[in-house]
Structures are given as C-alpha cells and as structure tokens.
Amino acid sequence: MFAEERRQKILALLHQDKRVIAKDLAERFEISIDSIRRDLTIMEEQGLLQKTHGGAIPSMKVRQPPLAPEQRYGEGSPEGHAIAQLAVSYVRERDTLFIGSSSLTYLLLKFLPEQMPLTIVTNCMRVADALREREWIDTYLIGGRVKPSGNITDVLANEFIRQFKFDISFVSGGGISDEGIFVATPEVAAFGRGVSAVSRRRIGMATHRILGQDGFARAGAVEDLDVLITDHKADQGVMDRIQELGVKVIVAKTEEVAQT
C-alpha cells in the first residue's frame, strides 16, 4: 500500500471514529509505529488532523458555528450522560446553580434529584421551559435580547448576571484545554466570564471530543475551574497538562450511568 493511500484510509477512520490511536493504526496497516507517527505529522502539517498524545483527532477550524437547537438539545451521547450524572453529584439541597445553554449542561436536567429544593438561574429558554413544572425548583431566566437559538448573552444579560451569586456554575463550551475555555463568539465569552466571577465553585464539563480543543473566543482560564469532568475516551496527555495547572480532572464512567 502506498503511503498516500494509507493516509486516505487513516483520514476516513478519523472521520468515522473521531479519534485514531497510533498503536492501533500500526497494527492495522502492519507497519512500524514510527511510520504511523510520520504519517500523522505530515497530515497535521497539511491541516488534515491534530496530533495528540498517542494518536490524533480531527482538525477543527478556529471558529466553529454553534449547532442548531434541534441538534444541540437532543438525547446526548453515553459519555455526555455519564459526565452530567457525575456533575449533578456535587449538587446539594438548596444550592443556587447556574445552568447555561450548552448541549452538555442541558443534560444535567435529566439527573437533577426529584423533589430536591434548588434555585436555578439560566440564560437558556429551553432550560427554563424544561424546569418550569418542577415545583421544587425556583427557576430564574436571565433578561436580555433573545437570540434565534433561545439563548440570552448580550450586554443586558451581563449586567443582569451581576445581581446573583451561585453556589455552583456548570461550565462547558466548544473547547476546553490547558490554553483555556473557548466558545463561539466574544459576546458568549464575556457572558461566561461574568458567570464565573459570581460563582463560588465552577465545575467544567467536557467530552473527549472537545477536550484539548481551542477556539475563537476565550471565556476564561482552565485554572478557574475547581473540577473538570470528562469521559474515558479523553486524551491522557491533555488531562495531565490540565492537572499540572492545579485543576482536578475526573473521568466519568459510562457503565455507571443510572437509567432515566
């Protein structure tokens, strides 16, 4: 097999599985792991992928458009469910929480304990609507201009958020790495920084697909997080670099997810 043909097959595997491991590729193509590493280096230089510790992940554009609401607020992946369930374990009775508009934080709603008195503040109409019939939860929707997505992140929202204090805010985005926490627009980044400033604890949530990725607008430093929860497919090198910055990284196990 020619090297170029092999690289095309590697790229197809990457698009299918969203991650490739150098050791597995060497066994699959029956060549040395050094040859695979050279392939990955060449492909990274061509902008086709991003190398990680032990393998590679798809190359991402700096600015990623947000998902449409019908995609963002779906059932979620098994890894997302595991992360959300573990994140909810930090919640205590009568806590005041901030739950934002990301697909991952939306999954928190599935695992909030029944009949546990809570106060929840959100900038997401989908979240507020899902919570409005839970009489044991006091739900507050941030004011401001409503975007087509149903989310509110403008200057008015930033002013509004300063009136609150949160026991816990749950933090996610388009990418989380040792470089920071990244989102799609400067407006959303500014709002995220505002939420962080009024939170006693900040719990980060990132599947392996966004862990190690950066992006267009930096919403804060990863060191701002008290805990970062990810899944068992996350890159160990990325986790190590984040832990070296003093952030506790916890891996959620999909097999421990409760039926909802």
GUVEXVO-496079 format. One record per residue: y, z, x negated of N, C-alpha, C, O, CB in turn; residue in one letter; residue number from 1. Coordinates in steps of 0.2 Angstrom, whole numbers, plus 2048, in hexadecimal, padded with zeros to 3 digits. Last residue first. Glycine has a CB too. Layout:
N
ATOM  nY  nZ  nX caY caZ caX  cY  cZ  cX  oY  oZ  oX cbY cbZ cbX resn resi
ATOM   Y   Z   X   Y   Z   X   Y   Z   X   Y   Z   X   Y   Z   X    A  NUM
...
END
This chain:
260
ATOM  nY  nZ  nX caY caZ caX  cY  cZ  cX  oY  oZ  oX cbY cbZ cbX resn resi
ATOM 822 8A6 8A3 827 8A7 8A8 827 8A4 8AE 82B 8A4 8B2 82E 8A6 8A4    T  260
ATOM 817 8AE 898 818 8A9 89D 81E 8AB 8A2 81E 8B1 8A3 811 8A9 8A1    Q  259
ATOM 81D 8B2 887 81B 8B4 88E 81C 8AE 893 820 8AA 892 81F 8BA 890    A  258
ATOM 819 8AD 877 81D 8AC 87D 81A 8AE 883 814 8AB 885 820 8A4 87D    V  257
ATOM 811 8AD 86C 812 8B3 86F 817 8B3 875 819 8B8 878 816 8B8 86A    E  256
ATOM 810 8A1 867 80A 8A3 86A 80B 8AA 86E 807 8AC 872 804 8A4 866    E  255
ATOM 81B 89F 860 81B 89B 866 815 89E 86A 815 89E 870 81A 894 865    T  254
ATOM 825 8AB 858 81E 8A8 858 81D 8A5 85F 81D 8A9 864 818 8AD 856    K  253
ATOM 833 8AB 84E 830 8AC 854 82A 8A8 855 829 8A2 853 835 8AA 85A    A  252
ATOM 839 8B2 83F 835 8AC 842 832 8AE 849 82E 8B3 849 830 8AA 83D    V  251
ATOM 849 8B7 83A 842 8B9 83D 83F 8B3 840 843 8AE 843 844 8BE 843    I  250
ATOM 853 8BC 82D 850 8B6 831 84A 8B8 834 845 8BB 830 850 8B0 82C    V  249
ATOM 862 8C4 82A 85B 8C5 82C 859 8BF 830 85B 8BE 835 85A 8CC 830    K  248
ATOM 86D 8C0 81E 86C 8BF 825 864 8C0 826 860 8BD 822 86E 8B8 827    V  247
ATOM 871 8BF 810 871 8C6 814 86F 8C6 81B 870 8CB 81F 877 8C9 813    G  246
ATOM 86F 8B4 809 876 8B5 80B 877 8BC 80F 87C 8BE 812 879 8B0 80F    L  245
ATOM 862 8B3 809 865 8B5 802 86D 8B6 804 870 8BA 800 865 8AF 7FD    E  244
ATOM 85F 8AD 815 85E 8B5 814 861 8B7 80E 863 8BD 80D 856 8B6 813    Q  243
ATOM 862 8A0 812 866 8A4 817 865 8AC 816 86A 8AF 817 864 8A2 81E    I  242
ATOM 859 89D 809 860 89C 807 864 8A0 80C 869 8A3 80A 862 895 807    R  241
ATOM 84D 89E 811 84E 8A3 80B 855 8A3 809 858 8A8 807 84A 8A0 805    D  240
ATOM 84E 894 81B 84E 89B 81D 850 8A0 817 853 8A5 817 847 89D 820    M  239
ATOM 84D 889 812 853 88A 816 854 892 818 859 895 817 854 886 81C    V  238
ATOM 840 88B 80E 846 88B 809 84C 88C 80C 850 890 80A 846 884 805    G  237
ATOM 838 88A 819 839 890 816 83F 890 811 842 895 810 832 891 812    Q  236
ATOM 83D 882 828 83C 881 821 83D 888 81E 843 88B 81E 841 87C 81F    D  235
ATOM 834 886 837 83A 886 833 839 885 82C 834 888 82A 83E 88C 835    A  234
ATOM 829 888 840 82A 881 83C 830 881 838 831 87C 835 82A 87C 841    K  233
ATOM 82B 894 846 826 893 841 826 88D 83D 823 88C 837 81F 895 843    H  232
ATOM 83D 896 849 836 895 84B 831 894 845 834 893 840 835 890 850    D  231
ATOM 849 8A3 849 847 89C 849 840 89C 84B 83D 8A1 84D 849 899 842    T  230
ATOM 857 8AD 84A 851 8AC 84C 84F 8A5 84C 853 8A1 84F 850 8AF 853    I  229
ATOM 861 8B7 840 860 8B0 842 859 8B0 844 854 8B1 840 862 8AC 83C    L  228
ATOM 86D 8C5 842 866 8C2 842 866 8BB 843 86A 8B9 847 862 8C6 847    V  227
ATOM 87A 8C5 840 877 8CB 83E 86F 8C9 83E 86C 8CC 839 878 8D0 844    D  226
ATOM 885 8B8 839 880 8BA 83E 87C 8C1 83B 87C 8C2 835 87A 8B5 83E    L  225
ATOM 88E 8B5 82F 891 8B9 835 88B 8BC 83A 88C 8C0 83E 896 8B5 839    D  224
ATOM 888 8AD 827 888 8B4 825 88B 8B9 82B 88A 8BF 82B 88C 8B6 81F    E  223
ATOM 88B 8A1 82B 884 8A3 82D 884 8AB 82B 880 8AF 82F 87F 8A0 829    V  222
ATOM 89B 89F 831 897 8A0 82B 890 8A3 82E 890 8A7 833 89A 8A5 826    A  221
ATOM 8A1 893 83E 8A0 89A 83A 89B 89A 835 898 895 834 89F 89F 83F    G  220
ATOM 8A1 887 842 8A3 88C 847 8A3 893 844 8A5 898 847 89E 88C 84D    A  219
ATOM 8A6 878 83C 8A3 87E 83A 8A6 884 83F 8AC 885 83F 8A5 880 833    R  218
ATOM 8A2 868 841 8A7 86D 842 8A3 874 841 89E 875 844 8AA 86D 849    A  217
ATOM 897 85F 83D 89E 85D 83D 8A3 863 83D 8A7 863 839 8A0 858 843    F  216
ATOM 889 866 834 88C 862 839 894 861 838 896 862 833 88B 865 840    G  215
ATOM 879 86A 82E 880 86B 82E 883 867 834 87F 863 838 883 86B 828    D  214
ATOM 868 871 82F 86D 86C 830 874 86E 830 876 874 832 86B 868 837    Q  213
ATOM 861 87C 82E 862 878 828 866 873 828 868 86F 824 85B 876 825    G  212
ATOM 85B 87B 83E 85B 87F 838 85C 87B 832 857 877 830 856 885 838    L  211
ATOM 858 872 848 85F 873 846 860 877 840 865 877 83D 863 875 84C    I  210
ATOM 84A 872 848 84D 86C 848 854 86C 846 857 867 844 84D 869 84F    R  209
ATOM 845 87F 849 845 87C 843 848 875 842 84A 873 83D 83D 87B 841    H  208
ATOM 852 887 853 84C 884 852 84B 881 84B 851 880 848 84A 87F 858    T  207
ATOM 85C 895 853 85B 88F 850 854 88C 850 850 890 84D 85F 88E 849    A  206
ATOM 868 8A2 856 862 89E 859 861 897 857 866 893 858 861 89F 861    M  205
ATOM 86F 8B1 852 86E 8AA 851 868 8A7 853 862 8AB 853 86F 8A8 84A    G  204
ATOM 878 8BE 858 871 8BC 857 871 8B4 857 872 8B1 85C 86C 8BF 85D    I  203
ATOM 883 8CA 854 883 8C2 855 87B 8C0 853 879 8C1 84E 888 8BE 851    R  202
ATOM 88C 8D8 85B 886 8D5 857 885 8CE 859 887 8CB 85F 87F 8D9 859    R  201
ATOM 899 8D9 860 896 8DE 85B 890 8DC 857 88F 8DD 852 894 8E4 85F    R  200
ATOM 8A5 8CD 861 89E 8CE 862 89C 8D4 85D 89D 8D3 857 899 8C8 862    S  199
ATOM 8B1 8C6 860 8B1 8CC 865 8AA 8CE 866 8A8 8D1 86B 8B4 8C9 86B    V  198
ATOM 8AF 8BC 857 8B3 8C1 855 8B3 8C7 85A 8B5 8CC 857 8BA 8BE 855    A  197
ATOM 8A6 8B3 85E 8A3 8B7 858 8A8 8BD 856 8A6 8C2 855 8A3 8B3 852    S  196
ATOM 8AF 8AD 866 8AA 8B1 869 8A7 8B6 863 8A6 8BC 865 8A4 8AD 86C    V  195
ATOM 8B7 8A6 85D 8BA 8AB 861 8B5 8B0 864 8B6 8B6 864 8BE 8A7 867    G  194
ATOM 8AE 89D 858 8B1 8A2 853 8B4 8A8 857 8B4 8AD 855 8B6 89F 84E    R  193
ATOM 8AC 895 863 8A6 899 860 8A9 89E 85C 8A6 8A4 85C 8A1 894 85C    G  192
ATOM 8B8 88F 864 8B6 893 86A 8B0 898 867 8B0 89E 868 8B3 88F 870    F  191
ATOM 8B8 887 859 8BD 88C 85A 8BB 891 85F 8BC 897 85E 8C4 889 85B    A  190
ATOM 8AD 87F 85C 8AD 883 856 8B2 889 857 8B0 88E 855 8AE 87F 850    A  189
ATOM 8B2 878 867 8AC 87C 868 8AC 881 862 8AA 887 863 8A6 878 869    V  188
ATOM 8BD 871 860 8BE 875 866 8B8 87A 867 8BA 880 868 8BF 871 86C    E  187
ATOM 8B6 869 856 8BA 86E 854 8BC 873 85A 8BC 879 859 8C0 86C 851    P  186
ATOM 8A5 865 85C 8AC 864 85C 8B0 86A 859 8AD 870 859 8AE 862 863    T  185
ATOM 897 869 85A 899 862 85A 8A1 860 85A 8A3 85B 857 897 85F 861    A  184
ATOM 893 875 84D 893 872 854 896 86C 854 898 869 84F 897 877 859    V  183
ATOM 88B 880 842 88F 87A 843 88E 878 84A 888 878 84D 88C 874 83E    F  182
ATOM 88C 88D 836 88A 88B 83D 88E 885 83F 894 886 83F 88B 892 842    I  181
ATOM 888 88B 824 88C 88D 82A 888 88C 831 883 88A 831 893 88B 82A    G  180
ATOM 880 889 819 887 886 819 88B 889 81F 892 889 81F 887 87F 819    E  179
ATOM 874 88D 81C 877 891 818 87F 88F 817 883 893 815 874 891 811    D  178
ATOM 874 887 82E 872 887 827 875 88C 823 87A 890 825 872 880 824    S  177
ATOM 873 880 83D 874 886 83A 870 886 833 86B 884 832 871 88C 83E    I  176
ATOM 879 874 849 876 876 843 877 87C 840 87D 87F 841 878 870 83E    G  175
ATOM 87E 875 856 87A 86F 854 877 86F 84D 873 86B 84B 87F 869 854    G  174
ATOM 87A 886 85C 87E 880 85A 87A 87A 858 874 87A 859 883 882 855    G  173
ATOM 87B 897 860 878 891 85E 87C 88C 85C 882 88D 85C 872 88F 863    S  172
ATOM 87B 8A8 863 87F 8A3 85F 87A 89D 85E 874 89E 85B 882 8A5 859    V  171
ATOM 87F 8B5 86E 87A 8B0 86C 87D 8AA 869 881 8A7 86D 875 8AF 871    F  170
ATOM 887 8C5 86C 888 8BD 86D 882 8BA 86A 880 8BB 865 88F 8BB 86B    S  169
ATOM 887 8D5 872 883 8D0 86F 886 8C9 871 887 8C8 877 87B 8D0 870    I  168
ATOM 891 8DC 877 88C 8E0 873 888 8DB 86F 887 8DC 869 887 8E4 878    D  167
ATOM 8A2 8D6 877 89B 8D5 878 896 8DA 874 898 8DA 86E 899 8CE 878    F  166
ATOM 8B1 8D7 87F 8AD 8D9 879 8A6 8D9 87B 8A4 8DA 881 8AF 8E1 877    K  165
ATOM 8BF 8CD 884 8B9 8D0 885 8B6 8D3 87E 8B9 8D1 879 8B4 8CB 888    F  164
ATOM 8CB 8C5 883 8CB 8CB 887 8C5 8CF 888 8C5 8D4 88B 8CD 8C9 88E    Q  163
ATOM 8C8 8BA 87C 8CB 8C0 878 8CB 8C6 87C 8CC 8CB 87A 8D1 8BE 875    R  162
ATOM 8C5 8B0 885 8BF 8B4 882 8C2 8BA 87E 8BE 8BF 87D 8BC 8AF 87D    I  161
ATOM 8D1 8AB 889 8CD 8AF 88D 8C8 8B3 88A 8C7 8B9 88C 8CA 8AA 893    F  160
ATOM 8D4 8A3 87E 8D9 8A9 87F 8D5 8AE 884 8D5 8B4 883 8DF 8A6 883    E  159
ATOM 8CA 89A 87F 8CB 89E 879 8CF 8A4 87A 8CD 8A9 877 8CE 899 873    N  158
ATOM 8CD 894 88B 8C7 897 88A 8C7 89C 884 8C4 8A2 884 8C1 893 88A    A  157
ATOM 8D9 88D 888 8D9 893 88D 8D3 897 88C 8D3 89D 88D 8D9 890 894    L  156
ATOM 8D4 884 87F 8D8 889 87C 8D9 88F 881 8D9 895 87F 8E0 886 87B    V  155
ATOM 8C3 881 884 8C9 87F 882 8CD 885 880 8CB 88A 87F 8CD 87B 888    D  154
ATOM 8B6 881 889 8B7 883 882 8BE 882 87F 8BF 882 879 8B2 87F 87D    T  153
ATOM 8A9 881 894 8B0 882 894 8B2 885 88D 8AF 88A 88B 8B3 887 899    I  152
ATOM 89E 875 89C 89F 87A 898 8A7 87B 897 8AB 876 898 89C 879 891    N  151
ATOM 89A 86A 8A4 89A 871 8A7 89C 876 8A3 89B 87C 8A5 894 872 8AB    G  150
ATOM 89B 85E 89E 895 861 89D 894 868 8A1 88F 86B 8A1 894 863 895    S  149
ATOM 8A8 85A 8A0 8A3 857 8A4 89C 85B 8A4 898 85A 8A8 8A3 850 8A2    P  148
ATOM 8B1 86B 89F 8AF 864 89C 8AA 861 8A1 8A7 865 8A5 8AD 865 895    K  147
ATOM 8BE 874 8A6 8B7 872 8A7 8B5 86B 8A4 8B8 866 8A7 8B4 873 8AE    V  146
ATOM 8CA 87E 89E 8C8 877 8A1 8C1 876 8A1 8BD 877 89C 8CC 872 89D    R  145
ATOM 8C8 88F 8A3 8CA 88A 89F 8C8 883 8A2 8C6 883 8A8 8C8 88A 898    G  144
ATOM 8BF 89F 8A3 8C3 89A 8A6 8C6 895 8A1 8C5 896 89B 8C9 89E 8A9    G  143
ATOM 8AE 8A4 8A2 8B4 8A3 89F 8B8 89E 8A2 8B6 899 8A5 8B3 8A1 898    I  142
ATOM 8A6 8AE 8AF 8A7 8A7 8AC 8AD 8A6 8A9 8B3 8A8 8AC 8A6 8A2 8B2    L  141
ATOM 89B 8BB 8AF 8A2 8B9 8AF 8A2 8B2 8AB 89F 8B1 8A6 8A6 8BE 8AA    Y  140
ATOM 890 8C5 8B9 891 8BF 8B5 898 8BD 8B5 89B 8BD 8BA 88D 8B9 8B8    T  139
ATOM 886 8D3 8B9 88D 8D1 8BA 88E 8CB 8B5 88E 8CB 8AF 891 8D7 8B8    D  138
ATOM 876 8D4 8BF 879 8D1 8BA 881 8D0 8BC 882 8CC 8C1 876 8CB 8B6    I  137
ATOM 86F 8D7 8CA 86F 8DC 8C5 873 8DA 8BF 874 8DE 8BB 868 8DE 8C3    W  136
ATOM 86E 8CB 8D2 873 8D0 8D4 874 8D6 8CF 879 8D9 8CF 871 8D3 8DB    E  135
ATOM 86D 8BC 8CF 86A 8C2 8CC 86F 8C7 8CD 874 8C8 8C9 868 8C0 8C4    R  134
ATOM 874 8B1 8D3 870 8B4 8D8 86C 8BA 8D5 869 8BE 8D9 86B 8AF 8DB    E  133
ATOM 87B 8AC 8C7 87F 8AF 8CD 87B 8B2 8D2 87D 8B6 8D6 882 8A9 8D0    R  132
ATOM 874 8A6 8BD 874 8AD 8BD 877 8B0 8C3 877 8B6 8C5 878 8B0 8B7    L  131
ATOM 876 898 8BE 86F 89B 8BE 86F 8A2 8BE 86A 8A5 8C1 86C 899 8B7    A  130
ATOM 884 897 8BD 880 896 8C3 879 898 8C4 877 89B 8C9 880 88E 8C4    D  129
ATOM 886 89B 8B0 889 89F 8B5 885 89E 8BC 884 8A2 8C0 890 89D 8B6    A  128
ATOM 87F 890 8A9 87D 897 8A8 880 89B 8AE 87C 89F 8B1 880 89A 8A2    V  127
ATOM 887 885 8AE 880 885 8AF 87D 88C 8AF 879 88F 8B3 87C 881 8AA    R  126
ATOM 894 888 8A9 893 888 8B0 88B 889 8B2 88A 88C 8B7 896 883 8B3    M  125
ATOM 897 892 89B 893 88C 89D 892 88D 8A5 88F 892 8A7 88C 88C 899    C  124
ATOM 89C 89C 894 8A1 897 895 89D 891 898 8A0 88B 898 8A4 895 88E    N  123
ATOM 899 8AD 89A 897 8A7 897 89C 8A2 898 8A1 8A3 89C 891 8A4 89B    T  122
ATOM 893 8BE 899 899 8B9 899 897 8B3 896 893 8B2 892 89F 8BC 895    V  121
ATOM 88A 8CA 8A2 88A 8C4 89E 890 8C0 89F 892 8BE 8A4 883 8C0 8A0    I  120
ATOM 884 8DA 8A2 88A 8D6 8A3 88A 8D0 89F 889 8D1 899 891 8DA 8A2    T  119
ATOM 876 8E1 8AA 879 8DE 8A5 880 8DB 8A7 881 8DA 8AD 874 8D8 8A2    L  118
ATOM 867 8EA 8AF 86F 8E9 8B0 872 8E6 8AA 871 8E9 8A4 872 8F0 8B2    P  117
ATOM 859 8E2 8B3 85C 8E6 8AD 864 8E5 8AE 866 8DF 8AE 85A 8E3 8A6    M  116
ATOM 851 8DB 8BC 854 8E1 8BE 858 8E5 8B9 85A 8EB 8BA 84F 8E5 8C1    Q  115
ATOM 848 8D2 8B0 849 8D3 8B7 84C 8DA 8B8 84A 8DF 8B5 843 8D2 8BB    E  114
ATOM 84E 8CE 8A0 84A 8D2 8A4 84C 8D3 8AB 852 8D3 8AC 849 8D9 8A1    P  113
ATOM 84F 8BD 89B 853 8C3 89D 84E 8C7 8A1 84C 8C5 8A6 85A 8C1 8A0    L  112
ATOM 848 8B1 89A 845 8B7 897 849 8BD 898 847 8C2 896 844 8B6 890    F  111
ATOM 850 8A6 89E 849 8A7 8A0 846 8AD 89F 841 8AF 8A2 845 8A1 89D    K  110
ATOM 85C 8A7 897 85C 8A9 89E 854 8AA 8A1 853 8AE 8A6 85F 8A4 8A3    L  109
ATOM 85A 8A1 88B 85A 8A9 88B 859 8AB 893 856 8B0 894 860 8AB 888    L  108
ATOM 85C 894 88C 855 896 88D 855 89E 88D 850 8A0 890 851 894 887    L  107
ATOM 869 893 888 868 892 88F 860 895 891 85F 897 896 868 88B 891    Y  106
ATOM 868 893 87A 86B 899 87E 869 899 885 868 89E 888 872 89A 87C    T  105
ATOM 864 885 879 860 88B 877 862 891 87A 85E 895 87C 860 88B 86F    L  104
ATOM 86E 87D 87D 868 87D 881 863 883 87F 85F 885 883 864 876 87F    S  103
ATOM 87E 886 87F 879 882 87B 872 882 87F 871 886 883 878 885 874    S  102
ATOM 888 88E 884 886 888 888 881 884 884 87F 87E 886 88C 883 889    S  101
ATOM 886 8A0 883 88A 89A 883 886 894 886 882 895 88B 88C 898 87C    G  100
ATOM 887 8B0 887 883 8AB 887 886 8A4 888 88A 8A3 88D 87D 8AB 88D    I   99
ATOM 88B 8C0 882 88E 8B9 883 888 8B4 882 885 8B4 87D 894 8B8 87E    F   98
ATOM 889 8D0 88B 886 8CA 887 88B 8C4 888 88E 8C3 88D 87F 8C8 889    L   97
ATOM 888 8E1 88B 88C 8DB 88D 88B 8D6 888 88B 8D6 882 894 8DD 88D    T   96
ATOM 87A 8EB 891 87E 8E7 88C 882 8E2 88F 881 8E0 895 879 8E4 887    D   95
ATOM 873 8F2 89A 87A 8F2 89B 87E 8EF 895 883 8F1 894 87C 8FA 89C    R   94
ATOM 864 8F3 890 867 8F4 897 86F 8F5 896 871 8F9 892 864 8FA 89A    E   93
ATOM 864 8E7 883 863 8ED 885 867 8EE 88C 86B 8EB 88D 865 8F3 880    R   92
ATOM 85D 8DA 879 861 8DC 87E 85F 8E3 881 859 8E4 882 861 8D7 884    V   91
ATOM 854 8D5 870 859 8DA 86D 85E 8DC 873 862 8E0 871 85D 8D5 868    Y   90
ATOM 84B 8CD 877 849 8D4 875 84E 8D8 872 84D 8DE 872 843 8D3 871    S   89
ATOM 852 8C1 877 853 8C5 87D 850 8CC 87C 852 8D1 87F 84F 8C2 883    V   88
ATOM 84C 8BB 86C 853 8BD 86C 855 8C2 872 859 8C6 871 858 8B7 86D    A   87
ATOM 83F 8B8 870 840 8BD 86B 847 8C0 86B 849 8C6 869 83E 8BB 864    L   86
ATOM 842 8AF 879 83E 8B5 87B 83F 8BA 876 841 8C0 878 837 8B4 87C    Q   85
ATOM 848 8A5 872 84B 8A8 877 848 8AE 879 84C 8B3 87A 84C 8A3 87D    A   84
ATOM 83D 8A1 869 843 8A4 866 847 8A7 86C 84A 8AD 86A 847 89E 863    I   83
ATOM 834 89C 872 832 8A2 86E 838 8A5 86B 839 8AB 86B 82D 89F 868    A   82
ATOM 83B 891 878 839 897 87C 837 89D 878 839 8A3 87A 833 895 880    H   81
ATOM 83C 889 86D 842 88C 870 840 892 874 844 897 874 845 886 874    G   80
ATOM 82E 886 86B 832 88A 866 838 88D 868 83A 892 867 833 885 860    E   79
ATOM 82B 87F 877 828 885 875 82B 889 870 82C 88F 871 821 884 873    P   78
ATOM 83B 878 87D 835 878 879 832 87F 878 835 884 87A 837 875 872    S   77
ATOM 842 876 88D 842 878 887 83B 878 883 836 877 887 845 880 887    G   76
ATOM 846 871 89A 841 877 89A 841 87A 893 83F 880 892 83A 874 89B    E   75
ATOM 857 86E 899 851 86C 89B 84C 872 89A 84E 878 899 84E 866 898    G   74
ATOM 865 86C 896 863 872 899 85C 870 89D 85B 872 8A3 868 873 89F    Y   73
ATOM 867 860 88E 868 866 88B 865 86C 88F 862 871 88C 870 867 88B    R   72
ATOM 864 856 898 860 857 892 860 85E 88F 85C 861 88D 861 851 88D    Q   71
ATOM 86E 858 8A1 867 857 8A3 862 858 89E 85C 85A 89F 866 851 8A7    E   70
ATOM 87A 857 899 878 85D 89C 870 85D 89E 86D 862 89D 87C 85F 8A2    P   69
ATOM 877 84E 889 879 84E 890 876 854 894 871 857 892 877 848 894    A   68
ATOM 87B 855 879 876 852 87E 879 853 885 87E 857 887 870 856 87E    L   67
ATOM 889 850 86F 885 855 873 881 852 878 882 84C 87A 88A 85A 877    P   66
ATOM 888 846 860 88A 847 867 886 84C 86B 880 84D 86A 88A 840 86B    P   65
ATOM 88A 84C 850 885 84A 855 888 84B 85C 88B 850 85D 87F 84F 854    Q   64
ATOM 891 848 841 893 84A 848 88E 847 84D 88D 841 84E 89A 846 849    R   63
ATOM 889 845 836 88D 84B 836 88F 84D 83D 88F 853 83F 893 84A 832    V   62
ATOM 878 840 83A 87F 83E 839 883 845 839 881 84A 83D 881 839 83F    K   61
ATOM 869 845 831 86E 845 837 875 843 835 877 844 830 86E 84D 83A    M   60
ATOM 859 840 82D 860 840 82B 864 840 831 863 83D 836 862 83A 827    S   59
ATOM 84B 84A 831 84F 844 832 856 845 82F 859 84B 830 84F 843 839    P   58
ATOM 844 853 822 845 852 829 84A 84C 82A 84C 849 825 849 859 82B    I   57
ATOM 837 856 816 83D 853 818 83E 853 820 839 854 823 83D 84B 816    A   56
ATOM 830 861 809 82F 85B 80E 836 858 810 83A 857 80B 82C 85D 814    G   55
ATOM 832 86C 801 82B 86A 803 82A 864 808 825 862 809 828 870 806    G   54
ATOM 841 86F 807 83C 872 803 835 870 805 833 872 80A 83D 87A 803    H   53
ATOM 847 85E 80C 847 866 80C 842 868 807 83F 865 804 845 868 814    T   52
ATOM 851 850 80D 84C 854 80A 84D 85B 80B 852 85E 80B 84C 852 802    K   51
ATOM 854 846 81A 857 84B 816 851 84F 814 84D 852 817 85C 850 81B    Q   50
ATOM 855 834 81C 852 83A 81D 856 83F 819 85A 83E 815 84B 83B 81C    L   49
ATOM 85C 828 819 857 828 81E 854 82F 820 851 82F 825 851 824 81B    L   48
ATOM 865 826 80F 867 829 815 862 829 81A 864 82A 820 86D 825 817    G   47
ATOM 860 822 803 862 81D 807 864 81F 80E 866 81B 812 85C 819 808    Q   46
ATOM 85E 82F 7FD 863 82B 7FA 865 825 7FF 86B 823 7FF 861 828 7F3    E   45
ATOM 852 831 804 858 835 805 85E 832 803 863 832 806 857 83C 802    E   44
ATOM 849 828 7FF 84B 827 806 851 82B 808 855 829 80C 845 829 80A    M   43
ATOM 848 82D 7F2 84B 826 7F3 84D 825 7FA 853 823 7FC 846 821 7F1    I   42
ATOM 842 839 7F5 849 839 7F1 84C 832 7F3 852 832 7F4 848 83A 7EA    T   41
ATOM 836 835 7FB 83B 839 7FF 842 839 7FC 847 838 7FF 838 840 800    L   40
ATOM 830 82F 7EF 831 82B 7F6 837 82E 7FA 83C 82B 7FC 82B 82A 7FA    D   39
ATOM 82F 83A 7E7 833 834 7E5 835 830 7EB 83B 82E 7EC 830 82F 7E0    R   38
ATOM 826 841 7EE 82C 844 7ED 831 83E 7EB 837 83E 7ED 82C 849 7E8    R   37
ATOM 81B 838 7ED 81E 83A 7F4 825 83C 7F3 829 83A 7F7 819 83F 7F8    I   36
ATOM 818 83A 7E0 81A 833 7E2 81D 834 7E9 822 830 7EB 814 82F 7E3    S   35
ATOM 815 847 7DF 81B 845 7DB 81D 83E 7DE 823 83D 7DF 819 845 7D4    D   34
ATOM 809 847 7E6 80E 84A 7E9 815 848 7E6 81A 848 7E9 80E 852 7E9    I   33
ATOM 800 838 7E5 802 83E 7E2 808 841 7E6 80C 83D 7E9 804 83E 7DA    S   32
ATOM 7F7 831 7F3 7FA 830 7ED 7FD 837 7EA 7FC 83C 7EE 800 82C 7EE    I   31
ATOM 7F1 830 800 7ED 830 7FA 7F1 82E 7F4 7EE 82A 7F0 7E7 82B 7FB    E   30
ATOM 7F8 831 80B 7F9 82A 808 7F5 82A 802 7F5 825 7FE 800 829 807    F   29
ATOM 7F5 83E 80F 7F4 838 814 7F4 832 810 7F0 82D 812 7FA 839 819    R   28
ATOM 7F8 846 804 7F1 845 806 7F0 83F 80B 7EB 83C 80A 7EF 84C 80A    E   27
ATOM 806 844 804 802 842 7FE 7FB 841 800 7F7 83C 7FE 803 847 7F9    A   26
ATOM 809 849 810 80A 842 80F 806 840 809 803 83A 809 812 841 80E    L   25
ATOM 807 857 80E 803 853 813 803 84C 812 7FE 848 813 805 855 81A    D   24
ATOM 810 859 804 809 85A 803 805 856 808 800 853 806 807 862 803    K   23
ATOM 81C 857 80B 81B 853 806 813 853 804 810 84E 803 81F 855 7FF    A   22
ATOM 81E 856 81D 81C 85A 817 81A 856 811 815 852 812 817 860 819    I   21
ATOM 82B 852 828 825 850 824 824 855 81E 829 857 81C 825 849 822    V   20
ATOM 831 852 839 830 855 832 82A 853 82F 825 851 832 830 85D 833    R   19
ATOM 831 84B 845 837 84E 843 837 852 83C 83B 856 83B 839 853 849    K   18
ATOM 826 843 849 825 84A 848 82B 84F 846 82B 855 847 820 84C 843    D   17
ATOM 82C 836 84A 827 839 84F 827 840 84F 827 843 854 820 836 84D    Q   16
ATOM 834 834 83F 837 833 846 832 836 84B 835 839 850 838 82C 847    H   15
ATOM 82A 836 835 830 83B 835 833 83A 83C 835 83F 83F 835 839 830    L   14
ATOM 822 82B 837 81F 832 838 825 837 839 824 83C 83D 81B 834 832    L   13
ATOM 82B 821 833 828 822 83A 825 828 83B 826 82B 841 823 81C 83A    A   12
ATOM 82D 825 825 833 825 82A 830 825 831 833 829 835 837 81F 829    L   11
ATOM 820 822 820 823 829 820 829 82A 825 829 82F 828 825 82B 819    I   10
ATOM 820 814 822 81B 819 826 81D 820 826 81D 823 82B 814 818 823    K    9
ATOM 82A 811 819 82A 80F 821 826 813 825 828 816 82A 829 808 822    Q    8
ATOM 824 815 80E 82A 818 810 82B 817 817 82E 81B 81B 830 816 80C    R    7
ATOM 819 80B 80D 818 813 80E 81E 816 810 81D 81B 814 815 816 807    R    6
ATOM 820 800 80B 81C 801 811 81B 808 812 81B 80A 818 816 7FC 810    E    5
ATOM 825 803 7FE 82A 802 804 826 802 80B 829 805 80F 82D 7FB 803    E    4
ATOM 81A 803 7F6 81E 809 7F7 823 808 7FD 823 80D 801 822 80A 7F1    A    3
ATOM 80B 7FB 7FD 811 7FB 7F9 816 801 7FB 815 804 800 815 7F5 7FB    F    2
ATOM 7FA 800 7FC 800 800 800 806 800 7FC 807 804 7F7 800 806 805    M    1
END
